């Protein structure tokens, strides 16, 4: 699994800055982790757990090729927001293409750092071009954003 993840990503940077101090990337190696100053990691990879983390480590294990649920998007968004207040945070999965990208998009939407789903996807893809958001993920994120807007409107 580890070798496969590196073969898919060897031409990419390990992580890219998306917004503020939130980075999106692949699961870090033992050698690259100390070079970066992440105070927190939000890990969405079920198949390759990180065993060498110093600082805050949050795990939402999601299997590869599986879209996050609305609940997982909300959970990841909360974790990213909490960690982001403490310094640089890496949001990662095996490749840094899909699961972690979905979590960052959810965070941008739920913290009002993006005005729409398309805006959030554009912000992520402009920094990390290899991101893949499937139709199913897009629908889940759209439902999440609609639910969030409805709840926000109901509070007014």
Secondary structure, 3 states (H helix, E strand, C coil): CHHHHHHHHCCCCCEEEEECCEEEEECCCHHHHCCCCCCEEEEEECCCCCCCCCCEEEEEEECCCCCCCHHHHHHHHHHHHHHHCCCCEEEEECCCCCHHHHHHHHHHHHCCCCCCHHHHHHHHHHHCCCCCCCHHHHHHHHHHHHHHHHHHHHHC
